[in-house]
Amino acid sequence: MDFDENLELLAEHRYLQWLDLLQTKQAQIPAWATHSTPRGCPAVLCCLLCNYGSYNFGIPIAFSNGEKWFVRFPLCGKTGAEHLDEKVASEVTALKLLRARTDIPVPEVKAWGLAHENKLGVGPFIIEEFIYGERLEQILSNPDDKDSCLLNDKLNDGKVETIYKQLARFKLQLFNLNFEHNGSLVGGSSRLQPPLTMAANMMACFSGANVVAQLRQELSTTEEYFDHVWNQHWQQFATQRNSVYEVEDGKANYVFHKVLKTMIKRHVWPEFNQGPFKLLCDDLGPTNMLVNNEQELKIVGVIDVEWSYVAPAQLATVPRWILQERPDSWPFDTKRRDMFLKCFDKFRRILEEQEELMPPAQGPRLSELVKRSEEDGSMWLHMVLRSAFNAHDDFACAQLIATTPDWGELAAEVRGREEVQSFVARKLEENERYWTVVRETRKIVKEVKDGKRTHQDVIDHVEAARRLGQPPMAAAVVRRRAPSCAKTPSSFHCVLDA
């Protein structure tokens, strides 16, 4: 399903405005870094400001004592302004937890701060150990396809297995961490504040739906958590003004979301409904890893663990990164399905082998749960719930439909309701009305490029439209993008196995 184009432009111009501010602060960064670190050693920039991933902007800095660190600022626009602090605090907590309880090679946090603690005035930040290595993403991707990070199907099995063995060990260590409650890792946060997942952030930024509002009651069970996530998806579909642009497609997506709701109770595993819950890192995968060299492929750095939170154990079973590129954005096709399932079977076998080499864990074995999720079809539900902007013909959605024997009967019951027609008719009216705003926004963007207007003009225009109760629309032909020294908060409720 498409993003809201106006909100994409809003995010882009917020980012460009913030980048202009950051560039004016560039000369101050060495002195600021010097005073932000415990030793106070003089620092120098190693290079000009550089873009760093989908959600962060960063720059390496070197100190007079020979150390090299990396400064990261979350990109304004790619994360809601009200959630930037939470995003950084969650990642810092996850980094410290992983360094303390696993051997996953995440960087050491040297210093960090929330927006109000940053004297540069450019938002929250993390200063962390600089890890030397080669980007695993580039090694695993097809060099002839610059627009995708999909696993190169011409790689020899030995390389793929070398990576899968290490990822299996990481996954097993994460699964061995038990938590008492679902929710945010940020210390002191209310249990009524839902976790800031990657999908929730995307929906909040690019659909206009308030999917991260405070809850009425805490998510104390797996079923309650799944219901909450379903509600986020429904809010996105029902609220976003360009979610329906054609009658039959709109009906199909309405039916899909309603039948999806009925799948939850069916696929909740009773013995895990009350916990223990697990640490999930939505951005963990090969695209955010460094290796020592292309020959040995030893993972020496896991450089992003943002979008980390605590959630039901079931959601930890499916490795969405199995083909490196997450399947969230794929339209269904049999070639990718077959490639996914082939690599999934390979990973499951390697996971079983690695599990035998590690100390026995208390409770069920992860490999058994992974196998169970495949056999009962819940793996597809898990993938759908962790995705964003779901459409009935997306990869995981289509697989959930295909592997649910009575989906046709359930869909027919929903399709026959009068509410389907009225919902689609209303959404088509919204779509028709709002094209005017899209065209106006595009005109302003063109004037910005011509030097006649400013980024703030785009921001003011989109925000004004939202205040008038007319959230912006997007063209149906635009496909969504494929998503890439303070104390650690103490109240993340981690209960480690003995």
GUDREN-575051 format. One record per residue (C-alpha): residue in three letters; x negated, y, z. Coordinates in steps of 0.05 Angstrom, whole numbers, padded with zeros to 5 digits, always signed. Layout:
REM GUDREN-575051
alaXYZ
...
This chain:
REM GUDREN-575051
met+00000+00000+00000
asp-00024+00070-00017
phe-00049+00122+00032
asp-00013+00189+00037
glu-00052+00232-00013
asn-00040+00297+00024
leu-00067+00267+00088
glu-00127+00240+00050
leu-00141+00311+00026
leu-00130+00337+00096
ala-00182+00288+00122
glu-00230+00304+00066
his-00228+00379+00078
arg-00232+00372+00153
tyr-00294+00331+00141
leu-00324+00382+00092
gln-00309+00438+00141
trp-00342+00400+00197
leu-00401+00383+00153
asp-00412+00457+00138
leu-00414+00469+00213
leu-00463+00411+00224
gln-00509+00437+00170
thr-00513+00505+00205
lys-00536+00467+00267
gln-00589+00425+00232
ala-00648+00467+00254
gln-00625+00462+00327
ile-00620+00386+00327
pro-00693+00371+00347
ala-00691+00417+00408
trp-00621+00391+00426
ala-00645+00319+00421
thr-00706+00335+00463
his-00663+00362+00519
ser-00611+00306+00512
thr-00662+00251+00528
pro-00690+00231+00595
arg-00763+00242+00577
gly-00755+00309+00544
cys-00808+00293+00492
pro-00810+00341+00433
ala-00771+00314+00373
val-00772+00327+00298
leu-00724+00308+00243
cys-00748+00250+00200
cys-00705+00272+00141
leu-00647+00316+00123
leu-00577+00299+00147
cys-00553+00233+00117
asn-00486+00200+00111
tyr-00483+00136+00152
gly-00427+00088+00138
ser-00353+00100+00133
tyr-00342+00132+00201
asn-00407+00164+00223
phe-00458+00215+00202
gly-00529+00207+00226
ile-00601+00226+00225
pro-00665+00192+00248
ile-00709+00232+00296
ala-00781+00220+00318
phe-00811+00239+00384
ser-00882+00261+00399
asn-00894+00197+00439
gly-00883+00155+00375
glu-00812+00132+00389
lys-00759+00137+00335
trp-00686+00143+00351
phe-00622+00152+00312
val-00569+00206+00325
arg-00497+00189+00305
phe-00438+00236+00301
pro-00369+00208+00285
leu-00341+00238+00221
cys-00287+00289+00234
gly-00228+00272+00189
lys-00242+00197+00185
thr-00220+00192+00258
gly-00164+00233+00288
ala-00193+00293+00325
glu-00156+00272+00389
his-00189+00203+00387
leu-00262+00220+00372
asp-00282+00218+00446
glu-00247+00151+00456
lys-00280+00122+00395
val-00350+00140+00419
ala-00338+00120+00492
ser-00310+00052+00470
glu-00371+00038+00426
val-00420+00058+00481
thr-00385+00011+00530
ala-00387-00045+00479
leu-00461-00034+00463
lys-00480-00036+00537
leu-00437-00097+00549
leu-00466-00135+00490
arg-00538-00119+00511
ala-00524-00142+00582
arg-00485-00206+00567
thr-00508-00231+00498
asp-00569-00234+00454
ile-00534-00199+00397
pro-00586-00148+00373
val-00548-00083+00383
pro-00587-00018+00392
glu-00602+00009+00461
val-00563+00072+00478
lys-00611+00127+00497
ala-00560+00182+00510
trp-00489+00198+00492
gly-00436+00249+00507
leu-00364+00270+00495
ala-00347+00331+00454
his-00347+00380+00512
glu-00416+00355+00532
asn-00448+00369+00464
lys-00480+00438+00464
leu-00484+00436+00388
gly-00408+00440+00386
val-00401+00386+00333
gly-00363+00334+00373
pro-00384+00271+00412
phe-00449+00236+00397
ile-00492+00175+00409
ile-00568+00175+00409
glu-00593+00104+00402
glu-00654+00062+00389
phe-00676+00062+00315
ile-00677-00008+00288
tyr-00722-00023+00228
gly-00695-00071+00175
glu-00663-00082+00108
arg-00588-00073+00098
leu-00556-00142+00095
glu-00498-00115+00054
gln-00544-00099-00004
ile-00575-00168-00003
leu-00508-00205-00002
ser-00471-00161-00052
asn-00468-00170-00127
pro-00519-00120-00155
asp-00477-00112-00218
asp-00415-00088-00180
lys-00431-00021-00147
asp-00359-00010-00125
ser-00352-00072-00081
cys-00390-00106-00025
leu-00357-00173-00039
leu-00403-00232-00026
asn-00443-00249-00089
asp-00416-00317-00112
lys-00484-00330-00145
leu-00522-00331-00079
asn-00552-00399-00063
asp-00521-00437-00006
gly-00584-00434+00036
lys-00580-00358+00043
val-00507-00358+00060
glu-00515-00413+00112
thr-00574-00376+00144
ile-00529-00316+00155
tyr-00468-00357+00176
lys-00509-00393+00229
gln-00528-00328+00262
leu-00458-00299+00256
ala-00430-00363+00287
arg-00475-00354+00348
phe-00454-00281+00355
lys-00381-00301+00350
leu-00389-00356+00402
gln-00422-00309+00451
leu-00367-00257+00442
phe-00313-00310+00453
asn-00346-00331+00518
leu-00331-00262+00549
asn-00265-00264+00585
phe-00222-00204+00603
glu-00161-00198+00647
his-00123-00146+00607
asn-00111-00124+00536
gly-00130-00053+00519
ser-00183-00001+00514
leu-00255-00010+00539
val-00258+00062+00563
gly-00264+00065+00638
gly-00207+00101+00674
ser-00161+00097+00614
ser-00088+00080+00629
arg-00064+00011+00612
leu-00007+00047+00577
gln-00056+00074+00527
pro-00061+00025+00468
pro-00129+00006+00442
leu-00157+00048+00385
thr-00164-00005+00332
met-00191+00007+00262
ala-00123-00006+00232
ala-00087+00040+00282
asn-00136+00096+00266
met-00126+00088+00191
met-00050+00088+00198
ala-00052+00149+00244
cys-00097+00188+00197
phe-00068+00169+00130
ser+00006+00155+00140
gly+00028+00208+00189
ala+00057+00156+00237
asn+00041+00165+00311
val+00019+00093+00322
val-00027+00107+00381
ala+00022+00141+00427
gln+00024+00121+00500
leu+00064+00058+00514
arg+00124+00050+00559
gln+00095-00013+00590
glu+00028-00046+00588
leu+00012-00102+00539
ser+00004-00158+00590
thr+00015-00218+00543
thr-00004-00240+00474
glu+00068-00236+00451
glu+00074-00165+00477
tyr+00010-00145+00442
phe+00033-00176+00376
asp+00100-00141+00381
his+00063-00075+00393
val+00020-00084+00331
trp+00081-00103+00289
asn+00114-00039+00312
gln+00054+00000+00290
his+00060-00030+00220
trp+00134-00017+00219
gln+00124+00056+00240
gln+00073+00065+00184
phe+00120+00036+00132
ala+00183+00072+00156
thr+00150+00140+00170
gln+00101+00148+00112
arg+00135+00188+00057
asn+00103+00151-00001
ser+00111+00080+00025
val+00167+00066-00025
tyr+00164+00090-00097
glu+00202+00036-00134
val+00266-00002-00115
glu+00245-00075-00120
asp+00176-00064-00090
gly+00208-00024-00033
lys+00258-00080-00019
ala+00203-00132-00020
asn+00161-00094+00030
tyr+00222-00081+00075
val+00238-00155+00075
phe+00165-00173+00088
his+00160-00129+00150
lys+00225-00154+00179
val+00208-00228+00169
leu+00138-00215+00196
lys+00171-00195+00262
thr+00203-00264+00267
met+00135-00298+00256
ile+00107-00272+00322
lys+00143-00316+00371
arg+00131-00376+00326
his+00056-00366+00324
val+00040-00346+00396
trp+00001-00402+00428
pro+00034-00411+00497
glu-00030-00431+00534
phe-00062-00364+00513
asn-00002-00320+00523
gln-00024-00297+00592
gly-00098-00292+00574
pro-00156-00294+00582
phe-00165-00239+00530
lys-00226-00227+00486
leu-00271-00172+00461
leu-00256-00154+00388
cys-00301-00110+00345
asp-00264-00092+00281
asp-00326-00065+00246
leu-00371-00124+00264
gly-00396-00159+00201
pro-00453-00165+00151
thr-00440-00094+00124
asn-00465-00066+00190
met-00525-00111+00200
leu-00600-00107+00186
val-00647-00165+00171
asn-00723-00169+00177
asn-00732-00185+00103
glu-00696-00217+00045
gln-00734-00283+00051
glu-00723-00300+00125
leu-00657-00263+00133
lys-00664-00258+00209
ile-00612-00209+00235
val-00651-00157+00275
gly-00597-00104+00283
val-00522-00100+00291
ile-00516-00026+00282
asp-00441-00011+00289
val-00393-00040+00341
glu-00342+00016+00337
trp-00268-00001+00341
ser-00282-00048+00400
tyr-00227-00066+00448
val-00195-00124+00486
ala-00140-00165+00452
pro-00110-00235+00451
ala-00157-00293+00440
gln-00119-00316+00378
leu-00142-00254+00340
ala-00214-00273+00351
thr-00208-00338+00312
val-00210-00314+00239
pro-00276-00285+00212
arg-00247-00230+00166
trp-00318-00215+00143
ile-00328-00284+00113
leu-00337-00254+00043
gln-00369-00192+00073
glu-00315-00146+00046
arg-00253-00150+00090
pro-00192-00177+00052
asp-00147-00121+00078
ser-00148-00084+00011
trp-00145-00143-00037
pro-00086-00155-00082
phe-00073-00229-00085
asp-00109-00271-00136
thr-00126-00345-00136
lys-00200-00336-00151
arg-00212-00296-00087
arg-00166-00341-00048
asp-00206-00402-00068
met-00272-00367-00054
phe-00247-00345+00014
leu-00223-00415+00033
lys-00287-00447+00009
cys-00330-00400+00051
phe-00282-00407+00110
asp-00291-00483+00110
lys-00366-00474+00106
phe-00366-00426+00165
arg-00320-00470+00206
arg-00368-00529+00197
ile-00428-00486+00216
leu-00390-00459+00276
glu-00379-00530+00301
glu-00453-00546+00292
gln-00475-00483+00329
glu-00425-00496+00384
glu-00459-00563+00398
leu-00526-00527+00408
met-00500-00477+00459
pro-00484-00489+00533
pro-00413-00517+00541
ala-00362-00462+00550
gln-00305-00465+00599
gly-00238-00473+00566
pro-00221-00492+00494
arg-00276-00493+00442
leu-00273-00436+00392
ser-00282-00483+00333
glu-00219-00521+00354
leu-00179-00457+00356
val-00205-00436+00288
lys-00184-00503+00260
arg-00116-00497+00294
ser-00104-00428+00264
glu-00117-00456+00195
glu-00072-00517+00205
asp-00012-00480+00233
gly-00020-00420+00187
ser-00028-00370+00243
met-00095-00347+00213
trp-00056-00308+00161
leu-00012-00275+00213
his-00075-00255+00251
met-00105-00225+00189
val-00041-00187+00172
leu-00036-00158+00243
arg-00108-00134+00241
ser-00099-00101+00173
ala-00068-00034+00155
phe-00019-00010+00101
asn+00006-00081+00089
ala+00045-00096+00025
his+00080-00161+00008
asp+00032-00176-00049
asp-00033-00164-00011
phe-00079-00224-00001
ala-00064-00242+00072
cys+00010-00225+00065
ala+00018-00269+00004
gln-00018-00326+00040
leu+00027-00319+00101
ile+00088-00323+00055
ala+00060-00383+00016
thr+00043-00423+00079
thr+00110-00411+00114
pro+00158-00465+00090
asp+00222-00428+00108
trp+00200-00358+00088
gly+00249-00359+00029
glu+00308-00372+00074
leu+00287-00319+00124
ala+00275-00269+00069
ala+00343-00283+00037
glu+00379-00268+00102
val+00344-00201+00109
arg+00352-00183+00035
gly+00427-00191+00042
arg+00434-00137+00094
glu+00466-00069+00075
glu+00410-00033+00112
val+00359-00053+00059
gln+00394-00013+00005
ser+00403+00049+00049
phe+00331+00046+00073
val+00302+00042+00003
ala+00349+00097-00022
arg+00328+00144+00033
lys+00254+00130+00021
leu+00262+00143-00053
glu+00294+00210-00038
glu+00236+00228+00007
asn+00188+00208-00048
glu+00224+00251-00099
arg+00228+00313-00054
tyr+00157+00311-00032
trp+00122+00310-00100
thr+00127+00386-00099
val+00082+00389-00038
val+00032+00342-00071
arg+00027+00386-00132
glu+00018+00448-00089
thr-00037+00415-00048
arg-00074+00394-00111
lys-00071+00466-00136
ile-00102+00492-00072
val-00156+00438-00075
lys-00173+00460-00146
glu-00178+00532-00123
val-00225+00510-00067
lys-00270+00477-00119
asp-00267+00541-00161
gly-00289+00582-00100
lys-00223+00619-00094
arg-00197+00586-00030
thr-00228+00553+00031
his-00224+00485+00065
gln-00181+00518+00118
asp-00129+00536+00066
val-00120+00462+00049
ile-00116+00445+00123
asp-00065+00500+00138
his-00022+00480+00078
val-00018+00406+00097
glu-00007+00421+00171
ala+00048+00471+00154
ala+00084+00418+00113
arg+00080+00369+00170
arg+00108+00420+00219
leu+00167+00431+00173
gly+00184+00358+00179
gln+00162+00341+00109
pro+00101+00296+00115
pro+00061+00297+00050
met+00069+00247-00006
ala+00019+00210-00049
ala+00020+00187-00121
ala+00039+00114-00127
val-00019+00099-00174
val-00073+00116-00123
arg-00097+00052-00089
arg-00123+00054-00018
arg-00197+00051-00002
ala-00229-00013+00021
pro-00250-00002+00091
ser-00347-00006+00121
cys-00549+00160+00583
ala-00483+00169+00621
lys-00460+00109+00661
thr-00419+00056+00626
pro-00346+00061+00647
ser-00334+00009+00701
ser-00261-00009+00693
phe-00261-00053+00631
his-00240-00113+00673
cys-00292-00163+00648
val-00290-00230+00684
leu-00349-00270+00660
asp-00349-00346+00661
ala-00393-00376+00714
